[in-house]
Each structure stands twice: as structure tokens, then as C-alpha cells.
Amino acid sequence: MKYKRSFEFNPEIKSIIAKNIRKYRIEANITQEQLALDCDRSYEFIRRLESTQGKEGISLDLLYRVSVVLDTRIDKFFEE
């Protein structure tokens, strides 16, 4: 028998990830322009991604690239 299980998903996860990308980018002393270049994305995309609104989506591939460039484990981007 299958049934719908209940989970709590943080509705603010995009914003949390966005803030953490910015945090770790600044700690690494890397500009948005450099991060964009290193991740093969546009500066505008990275700027929107890091915005406090956190409305821009991020793929697993891009999150992986950002983690490599910033030398940060992926799970760190999900920490509140």
C-alpha cells in the first residue's frame, strides 16, 4: 500500500543557497565576474543568483561548479 508521506521542505532554500554562495565567494575573495567566468555563466546570472530574493534557480551541475571554484563542500550551501 502506498501513501503520501509528510515532509517539511524549507520554502526559503533558494534564498539560503544564494546567501551562502555570496558568503563563500566573498570569503574566497572572488568577484561575481570571476565566479561567472570560472563557472561558464554570465555575470548577470551570478548577480541574480546571489540576490537576496534567491528567486533564480540553480542546477546541481552549477552548484557543483560553484563548490569546486570556491573550494567549499556542497552541503555548506544548504546551512542556515
Rosetta constraint file for C-alpha pairs under 8 A:
AtomPair CA 12 CA 16 HARMONIC 6.25 0.50
AtomPair CA 13 CA 17 HARMONIC 6.14 0.50
AtomPair CA 13 CA 78 HARMONIC 7.12 0.50
AtomPair CA 14 CA 18 HARMONIC 6.10 0.50
AtomPair CA 14 CA 54 HARMONIC 5.05 0.50
AtomPair CA 14 CA 55 HARMONIC 6.57 0.50
AtomPair CA 14 CA 56 HARMONIC 7.68 0.50
AtomPair CA 14 CA 57 HARMONIC 7.20 0.50
AtomPair CA 15 CA 19 HARMONIC 6.14 0.50
AtomPair CA 15 CA 52 HARMONIC 6.29 0.50
AtomPair CA 15 CA 53 HARMONIC 6.12 0.50
AtomPair CA 15 CA 54 HARMONIC 4.07 0.50
AtomPair CA 15 CA 55 HARMONIC 7.22 0.50
AtomPair CA 16 CA 20 HARMONIC 6.20 0.50
AtomPair CA 16 CA 54 HARMONIC 7.59 0.50
AtomPair CA 16 CA 77 HARMONIC 7.29 0.50
AtomPair CA 16 CA 78 HARMONIC 6.42 0.50
AtomPair CA 16 CA 79 HARMONIC 7.25 0.50
AtomPair CA 16 CA 80 HARMONIC 6.33 0.50
AtomPair CA 17 CA 21 HARMONIC 6.10 0.50
AtomPair CA 17 CA 54 HARMONIC 7.66 0.50
AtomPair CA 17 CA 77 HARMONIC 5.04 0.50
AtomPair CA 17 CA 78 HARMONIC 5.65 0.50
AtomPair CA 17 CA 79 HARMONIC 7.93 0.50
AtomPair CA 18 CA 22 HARMONIC 6.36 0.50
AtomPair CA 18 CA 49 HARMONIC 6.00 0.50
AtomPair CA 18 CA 50 HARMONIC 4.60 0.50
AtomPair CA 18 CA 51 HARMONIC 6.67 0.50
AtomPair CA 18 CA 52 HARMONIC 6.96 0.50
AtomPair CA 18 CA 54 HARMONIC 5.54 0.50
AtomPair CA 18 CA 77 HARMONIC 7.97 0.50
AtomPair CA 19 CA 23 HARMONIC 6.08 0.50
AtomPair CA 19 CA 50 HARMONIC 6.31 0.50
AtomPair CA 19 CA 51 HARMONIC 7.72 0.50
AtomPair CA 19 CA 52 HARMONIC 6.77 0.50
AtomPair CA 19 CA 54 HARMONIC 7.93 0.50
AtomPair CA 20 CA 24 HARMONIC 6.04 0.50
AtomPair CA 20 CA 76 HARMONIC 7.58 0.50
AtomPair CA 20 CA 77 HARMONIC 5.19 0.50
AtomPair CA 20 CA 78 HARMONIC 7.58 0.50
AtomPair CA 20 CA 79 HARMONIC 7.79 0.50
AtomPair CA 21 CA 25 HARMONIC 5.93 0.50
AtomPair CA 21 CA 50 HARMONIC 6.72 0.50
AtomPair CA 21 CA 66 HARMONIC 7.78 0.50
AtomPair CA 21 CA 77 HARMONIC 6.46 0.50
AtomPair CA 22 CA 26 HARMONIC 6.09 0.50
AtomPair CA 22 CA 50 HARMONIC 5.86 0.50
AtomPair CA 23 CA 27 HARMONIC 6.24 0.50
AtomPair CA 24 CA 28 HARMONIC 6.09 0.50
AtomPair CA 24 CA 70 HARMONIC 6.65 0.50
AtomPair CA 24 CA 72 HARMONIC 7.53 0.50
AtomPair CA 25 CA 29 HARMONIC 6.26 0.50
AtomPair CA 25 CA 30 HARMONIC 5.48 0.50
AtomPair CA 25 CA 31 HARMONIC 7.17 0.50
AtomPair CA 25 CA 32 HARMONIC 7.83 0.50
AtomPair CA 25 CA 35 HARMONIC 7.84 0.50
AtomPair CA 25 CA 70 HARMONIC 6.23 0.50
AtomPair CA 26 CA 30 HARMONIC 6.02 0.50
AtomPair CA 26 CA 31 HARMONIC 7.37 0.50
AtomPair CA 28 CA 70 HARMONIC 6.34 0.50
AtomPair CA 30 CA 34 HARMONIC 6.22 0.50
AtomPair CA 30 CA 35 HARMONIC 6.58 0.50
AtomPair CA 31 CA 35 HARMONIC 6.23 0.50
AtomPair CA 32 CA 36 HARMONIC 6.04 0.50
AtomPair CA 32 CA 43 HARMONIC 6.32 0.50
AtomPair CA 32 CA 46 HARMONIC 6.31 0.50
AtomPair CA 32 CA 47 HARMONIC 6.70 0.50
AtomPair CA 33 CA 37 HARMONIC 6.23 0.50
AtomPair CA 33 CA 42 HARMONIC 7.85 0.50
AtomPair CA 33 CA 43 HARMONIC 5.18 0.50
AtomPair CA 33 CA 46 HARMONIC 7.92 0.50
AtomPair CA 34 CA 38 HARMONIC 6.04 0.50
AtomPair CA 35 CA 39 HARMONIC 6.01 0.50
AtomPair CA 35 CA 46 HARMONIC 7.59 0.50
AtomPair CA 35 CA 66 HARMONIC 7.49 0.50
AtomPair CA 35 CA 69 HARMONIC 7.32 0.50
AtomPair CA 36 CA 40 HARMONIC 5.86 0.50
AtomPair CA 36 CA 41 HARMONIC 4.76 0.50
AtomPair CA 36 CA 42 HARMONIC 5.42 0.50
AtomPair CA 36 CA 43 HARMONIC 5.22 0.50
AtomPair CA 36 CA 45 HARMONIC 7.74 0.50
AtomPair CA 36 CA 46 HARMONIC 6.03 0.50
AtomPair CA 37 CA 41 HARMONIC 6.18 0.50
AtomPair CA 37 CA 42 HARMONIC 7.11 0.50
AtomPair CA 37 CA 43 HARMONIC 7.64 0.50
AtomPair CA 38 CA 69 HARMONIC 6.94 0.50
AtomPair CA 39 CA 62 HARMONIC 7.10 0.50
AtomPair CA 39 CA 65 HARMONIC 5.88 0.50
AtomPair CA 39 CA 66 HARMONIC 6.58 0.50
AtomPair CA 39 CA 69 HARMONIC 7.56 0.50
AtomPair CA 41 CA 45 HARMONIC 6.57 0.50
AtomPair CA 41 CA 46 HARMONIC 7.17 0.50
AtomPair CA 42 CA 46 HARMONIC 6.55 0.50
AtomPair CA 43 CA 47 HARMONIC 6.05 0.50
AtomPair CA 44 CA 48 HARMONIC 6.16 0.50
AtomPair CA 45 CA 49 HARMONIC 5.99 0.50
AtomPair CA 46 CA 50 HARMONIC 6.15 0.50
AtomPair CA 47 CA 51 HARMONIC 6.29 0.50
AtomPair CA 48 CA 54 HARMONIC 7.63 0.50
AtomPair CA 48 CA 55 HARMONIC 7.91 0.50
AtomPair CA 48 CA 56 HARMONIC 6.26 0.50
AtomPair CA 49 CA 54 HARMONIC 6.18 0.50
AtomPair CA 49 CA 55 HARMONIC 7.30 0.50
AtomPair CA 49 CA 56 HARMONIC 5.13 0.50
AtomPair CA 49 CA 57 HARMONIC 7.25 0.50
AtomPair CA 49 CA 58 HARMONIC 7.63 0.50
AtomPair CA 50 CA 54 HARMONIC 6.56 0.50
AtomPair CA 51 CA 55 HARMONIC 7.92 0.50
AtomPair CA 58 CA 62 HARMONIC 6.37 0.50
AtomPair CA 58 CA 63 HARMONIC 6.59 0.50
AtomPair CA 59 CA 63 HARMONIC 6.22 0.50
AtomPair CA 60 CA 64 HARMONIC 6.05 0.50
AtomPair CA 61 CA 65 HARMONIC 6.28 0.50
AtomPair CA 62 CA 66 HARMONIC 6.08 0.50
AtomPair CA 63 CA 67 HARMONIC 6.11 0.50
AtomPair CA 63 CA 74 HARMONIC 7.05 0.50
AtomPair CA 64 CA 68 HARMONIC 6.29 0.50
AtomPair CA 64 CA 74 HARMONIC 6.69 0.50
AtomPair CA 65 CA 69 HARMONIC 6.17 0.50
AtomPair CA 66 CA 70 HARMONIC 5.94 0.50
AtomPair CA 67 CA 71 HARMONIC 5.58 0.50
AtomPair CA 67 CA 72 HARMONIC 4.84 0.50
AtomPair CA 67 CA 73 HARMONIC 5.89 0.50
AtomPair CA 67 CA 74 HARMONIC 5.71 0.50
AtomPair CA 68 CA 72 HARMONIC 6.55 0.50
AtomPair CA 68 CA 73 HARMONIC 7.92 0.50
AtomPair CA 72 CA 76 HARMONIC 6.92 0.50
AtomPair CA 73 CA 77 HARMONIC 7.72 0.50
AtomPair CA 74 CA 78 HARMONIC 7.67 0.50
AtomPair CA 75 CA 79 HARMONIC 7.10 0.50
